[in-house]
């Protein structure tokens, strides 16, 4: 099964909102969940960087 970037079609505002939600979820998560949240956070931050580079 092919991996898809779920955050590809979102704008910077929506991506930042996701980052806020991830940081809230991170507080109550166990180690396995924290690892998954960090992976998602890295992907979101990379997508934000990519969008900003494309707009510059």
Protein Blocks (a to p, Z undefined) as FASTA:
>chain_A
ZZddfklmpcfklmmmmmmmmmmmmmmpcfklmmmmmmmmmmmmmmmmmmmmmmZZ
